[in-house]
Amino acid sequence: MSESQQPKASRRGFIWGAAAAGAATAVVATLPTTGPAEAPVTEKKPAPENGGGYHLSEHVKRYYKTTLV
């Protein structure tokens, strides 16, 4: 087709296109998602009876390094 034979874009076509895009977006938004599998639950160690629950772990050491001035 030559340039003179192609129909001009109309407002009606734009509205139909916008409506179709909106409908497609609504459909995609309502589809169920498949997320990552649930992480296995790890059991916590029982708390010590006579205190002494604090221990110097790598995480705590890293925190102490960030507080140095």
C-alpha positions in Angstrom: 0.0 0.0 0.0 1.2 3.4 -0.7 1.2 6.2 1.8 -1.9 7.9 0.4 -3.9 4.6 0.6 -3.3 4.0 4.3 -6.1 5.1 6.6 -5.3 7.8 9.1 -5.2 6.8 12.8 -8.4 7.9 14.4 -9.5 8.7 17.9 -11.8 5.7 17.9 -8.8 3.3 17.1 -6.8 5.0 19.9 -9.6 4.5 22.4 -10.0 0.8 21.3 -6.3 0.3 21.7 -6.2 1.9 25.1 -9.2 -0.1 26.3 -7.6 -3.4 25.1 -4.3 -2.5 26.9 -6.2 -1.7 30.1 -8.2 -5.0 29.9 -4.9 -6.9 29.3 -3.3 -5.2 32.3 -6.3 -6.1 34.4 -6.2 -9.7 33.4 -2.5 -10.0 34.1 -2.9 -8.3 37.5 -5.5 -10.8 38.6 -3.6 -13.9 37.5 -2.4 -16.0 40.4 1.4 -15.8 41.0 3.7 -18.6 41.7 6.2 -17.5 44.3 9.2 -19.2 45.6 8.7 -22.3 47.7 8.4 -21.8 51.4 11.7 -21.9 53.3 12.0 -24.9 55.7 11.3 -24.0 59.3 14.3 -24.4 61.5 13.8 -25.0 65.2 15.4 -22.6 67.7 17.7 -23.7 70.4 16.1 -23.8 73.8 16.9 -20.8 76.0 19.5 -21.5 78.8 17.9 -21.9 82.2 20.5 -19.9 84.1 21.1 -17.1 81.7 24.2 -17.0 79.5 22.2 -16.8 76.3 24.4 -14.2 74.8 27.4 -15.3 72.7 29.7 -13.4 70.5 28.8 -14.4 67.0 30.1 -13.2 63.7 27.0 -11.1 63.3 27.6 -9.3 66.6 31.3 -8.8 65.8 30.3 -7.2 62.5 28.0 -4.9 64.3 30.7 -3.9 66.8 33.0 -3.0 63.9 30.4 -0.6 62.5 30.2 1.3 65.8 33.9 2.1 66.0 34.6 5.8 65.6 
